[in-house]
Amino acid sequence: MVKKNKSERTKDFKADMQTIKNEDVRKLQETFSQFFGKSSDEMRKRSSRLKNKIYFFGIAAIIFFVVVFYLTKNLNFVGI
C-alpha cells in the first residue's frame, strides 16, 4: 500500500452527495429511535412527556424571574 499525499487524495475524491445524505438520514433516524423508541405509540408517549416537561420548566423559570424582578424593583433592602 502506497500512501498518497494530500493533493493526490483530493484529486481522486468524488463526493457522492446522495450517499452522504442517505447515511446522515439513517444515523439521525437511529438516534431518534434510541431516544424516543421504535414504535409510534412509544414515540408519541415519550415526546408528549418531553413536551410537558419543557412547558413546565419554562413556566417555572418565567415565574421565578418575574418574582425576582418584582422583588428587586419594589422592595427597599436595608443597607443597599
C-alpha positions, 0 to 999 in steps of 0.5 A: 500500500502506497500512501498518497499525499494530500493533493493526490487524495483530493484529486481522486475524491468524488463526493457522492452527495446522495450517499452522504445524505442517505447515511446522515438520514439513517444515523439521525433516524437511529438516534431518534429511535434510541431516544424516543423508541421504535414504535409510534405509540412509544414515540408519541408517549415519550415526546408528549412527556418531553413536551410537558416537561419543557412547558413546565420548566419554562413556566417555572423559570418565567415565574421565578424571574418575574418574582425576582424582578418584582422583588428587586424593583419594589422592595427597599433592602436595608443597607443597599 
